[in-house]
Amino acid sequence: MNQQEIGLFKKGFKLGIPIGIGYFSVSFAFGMMAVASGLSPLMALCISMTNVTSAGQFAGIQVMAAGGSYIEMALTMLMINARYFLMSLSLSQKVSKRLSTIQRAFMSFMVTDEVFAVASVEPGEIKGWYWVGLGLMPYLGWSSGTLAGAIISGVLPSSLQDALGIALYGMFIAIIIPAAKHSKAIVMTISLSVGVSCLLYYMPLFSQISSGFAVIIVTVVAAGIMAYVAPIEEETQEEEDSCISC
């Protein structure tokens, strides 16, 4: 590494520190949930080291705990993580052509909501060592938090584990509430999702549907209806030209 590459790495690393700290707390709850679902701490750690997706991993654990099939798992992961396709496509327009194969592989592996948000506002091209620095702390935070939660869950009393488990619900509330304050469409989508979920859970007709397929059904129904009822308005040509010139 030359001085320029070291500087890029340090810049990305500093920006990734707050993300890593946030990931530690969320993955701590995941580690506890994984062990509570019957997995060993090592298995929980392996999941987080090979998958960096909070919602996907939480949903995946539920499918595993319910005895779901591989098809359910694959479809659930596809539906929950489909947004990463768009994020990756967007970032591909900013990636330096000089990135090595290993750097490109690490970049594709570490595309998360928060990392994407930071990288997308980075002026100019995204250089390889900048991305390595940016993704390192989130990866370490996510993996170490999972291991810590998995190990501590075997020591803490069940009452305290239940209290810490609220962190999962707090995470989801923190995601939807700020967005819902500024968009009626999001409020309608949340309400519709809750309604469909309750319908699948309480109606005897749907009692045989597994939790994995229930997530898929709720996602498709809510997203499909809202895409028709409240579609996102397309930018005018002038706005598009303005964005291109930015």
Secondary structure as UniProt FT lines:
FT   HELIX           3..36
FT   TURN            37..38
FT   HELIX           41..50
FT   HELIX           54..65
FT   TURN            66..67
FT   HELIX           70..81
FT   HELIX           83..92
FT   TURN            93..94
FT   TURN            97..98
FT   HELIX           101..109
FT   HELIX           113..120
FT   HELIX           128..152
FT   TURN            153..155
FT   HELIX           158..164
FT   HELIX           166..181
FT   HELIX           184..202
FT   HELIX           204..206
FT   TURN            207..208
FT   HELIX           211..229
FT   HELIX           237..245
//
